[in-house]
Amino acid sequence: MTEYRGMEYLRNRLALKRSRVLLRYKFYDMKHGTRYIRTLIPPQFMWMAQTLGWCGRAVDSLADRLMFREFREDNFDLNGIFQMNNADVLPGSAVLSALIGSCCFVYITPDETGFPRLQVITGDNATGISDPVTGLLTEGYAVLERDDHNRPALEAWFTAGETKYYRGGKLIRSDRSHAPYPLLVPIVYRPDAKRPFGHSRISRACMDLTQGALRTLLRAEVSAEFYSFPQKYVVGLDPEAEEMDKWQATMSSFLRFDKDQEGDSPKLGQFSQQSMSPYTEQLRTFASLFAGETGLTLDDLGFVTDNPSSAEAIKASHENLRLAARKAQRTFGSGLLNVGYLAACVRDEFAYKRSQLYLTKPVWEPVFEPDAAMLSGIGDGAIKLNQAVPGYFGRDNLRDLTGIEAEG
């Protein structure tokens, strides 16, 4: 018999991790605060709110390329379950949430007819104990509703074959199922043995580099005031001369100064104008470091470097991004397969074994869409390979390469 840690343990565990996930959502939504160096930046300029969407770009550039298509060799009709649960939105929502918070969870519950419903829960509202073999949970906990003060209002504790619901700390309902695992399935980005719930796409380096770039933008904004109106000075002015309006003296294109009784006249001067190029170069340095951290290019971050490239050139420049996407497809595909497996147990009211789905494979659209030149190259290669090995290329693997569905 499995020994459970209990809901109180999982509630405390979620409280420890919740702030980290919320911090990354703030960086993604560009609502995080900037850590200023207060001794260098004048207090008058602290009200300026600088925002930068690099972290959001790092997540979206990968999430937009991870398009789940279907399950192949679908002996248990998992595609039907996903189609009845908004298949165009649910996998994409789970992928995006997992990239931001390192993991998310899919909550499975039967509707009035017994058909499974699927709902994505973000990593700041759910946790559990992971089974290192299957990637499923041995027990789980989720906050399904929060009150106006962001406190848990409706909680759920998931164990194998049973889900208990608590409102205000009191048990209100207990639902039993035939599923051999808890009906809370983790979708994880880049898990490993030490961190089974994965790593966030918004790493600590991404957040630190974004903070540095924001401070650079703030310094540039402060310096722009002096860049727009260079400081001027006057020496040799009679102390008894009438005081002039400083704003008028700054904006005027012509100033008149008369000689004094001794025939001397004041001398005008201007301090050297401050250059904005150091800030541009520093911001570009931060962008280069951020691009190297996330597998993007400077073009992705708004620094145009070359003329428009071909699809092959874009693919070559994003090689690290392509590798990250292929790795994410494997881990996310396993999580979506686990979701379909437990949903099939709920639908059929039968405890299937996980090994019965060994033929079913998740299929994704190509990471990079081919252009006309690439399509021509794929066609020539397919013809030559089929001549050497008849039937090597067919409808399915050609669609996996091109992303184009065949007619008929």
Secondary structure, 3 states (H helix, E strand, C coil): CCCCCCHHHHHHHHHHHHHHHHHHHHHHCCCCCCCCCCCCCCHHHCCCCCCCCHHHHHHHHHHCCCCEEEEECCCCCHHHHHHCCCCCCHHHHHHHHHHHHCEEEEEEEECCCCCEEEEEEECCCEEEEECCCCCCEEEEEEEEEECCCCCEEEEEEEECCEEEEEECCEEEEEEECCCCCCCEEEEECCCCCCCCCCCCCCCHHHHHHHHHHHHHHHHHHHHHHHHHCCCEEEECCCCCCCCCCHHHHHHCCCCCCCCCCCCCCCEEEECCCCCCHHHHHHHHHHHHHHHHHHCCCCCCCCCCCCCCCCHHHHHHHCHHHHHHHHHHHHHHHHHHHHHHHHHHHHHHCCCCCHHHHCCCEEEECCCCCCCHHHHHHHHHHHHHHHHHCCCCCCHHHHHHHHCCCCCC
